[in-house]
Amino acid sequence: MNNEPQKQNNFINVLKGIGAILVITTHFSWTDAERTMFLFPFFIEMAVPLFMIISGYVYGLSYRRNNITSLRAAYAPFTIVKRIVQYTFPFILVYGLELVYMLVIGQITITS
């Protein structure tokens, strides 16, 4: 395994930030006329494909860093479990915080 410290790729981080803003923007209530405005489909609607490209690139870097050189190694049970844990814990944390917030503001109630 490659134990060299990895430098942050600031360009990728900036692209991810822009992509996040674009994804949020796509969830606004745009009319059909607004969605066909000049360059809207080429910038705003490209948020998800941008994330897919960035994800593929970052996964490739991750595989190189972890010396994963085959599909068998990429889909080994240890690798899959590691990815599931990596994404599930933050999801559970944010979901739990959202539930607590919704309870506090009274949007949901607990009944027995």
N, C-alpha and C positions, 0 to 999 in steps of 0.2 A: 504494500500500500504506500502511496506517495505521502510522506510526512512533512513535505515542505509547506510553510504557511502560504495560504492562498490570498492573493490581493483581490480586493473588491473591484469589480468592473463597473465603474461609475456610469459609463454609457448605458449599460444594460439596466442599471438601477433607474436612470433617468427615463429610459423607454418604458419600464414597468410603471413608473409614476404617471407618465403621460397616458399610458394605456388604461390605468385605473381611473383617471379623470374622464377619459373618453367613454369607458363602460358606464360610469355614473351618469354621464351626459346622455347616453342612449336611453336611460330609463326615465328621462323627463317625458312629459306628455306632449310630444311633437305631433303636429297635424301632418297629413299626407303631403300637403303643399310644402311645409317646412322641411320634411325629409327629402324632398327632391330639389331643394335649393342648391345653388352653386357650391360645388365641392363637398357638400354634406356627406354623400355616400362614400366619397373617397377618403375622408378623414374620420368622421364620427363613427360611421358604420364599420370601419376597419379595426375597431378595438379588439374584438374577439380573435380575428385572424392574427393580429399583432401579438396577442398573448400566446397563441398557439405556436407561432414562430419562436418567440422568446423562450417558451417552455421547452421546445425541442432543443434549442441551443444550450440552455442551462442543463437539461438532462444529459446532453452529450458531454458537457464539461464535467458533470458529476460522475458519469461512467468512466471518463478518462482518469479523473482524480482517484477513483476507487478501483482502478485497473480492471474494469468490467469490459471484456473484449468479445463477448458472444451473447446471443440471445438467451442461451441456457443460463448464463451467469446473471443476466439482467432480470430474468424472471424466476430466479431461484427463490425458494420460500423465505430465506433470511432477508433477501433484498425487498421482497414484496411486503413482509411484515414491518421492516424498517420504514418503508414509505408510508404504510398505513398509520403507524404510530406517529410519524412525523407530521401528518396532516390531520389526524383525528383529535389529538390532544388540544391543539389550538381551536379547532371547531367546537369541541365540547366546552371549552372555557368561554368562548364568545357566546355560544348558545345559552349556557347557564347564566351569564351576565345579562343577556337579553331577557330571559325568563324572569329574573329577579327585577329588572327594570319594569317589565310589563306588570308584574305583581304590585310594585310600588305605585305606579301611576293608575292602577285599577283597571287596566285594559283586560286582564285575565284574573280569574279568582279560582281558589282551590276549594272544592266542595267534596264532602265525603258521601 
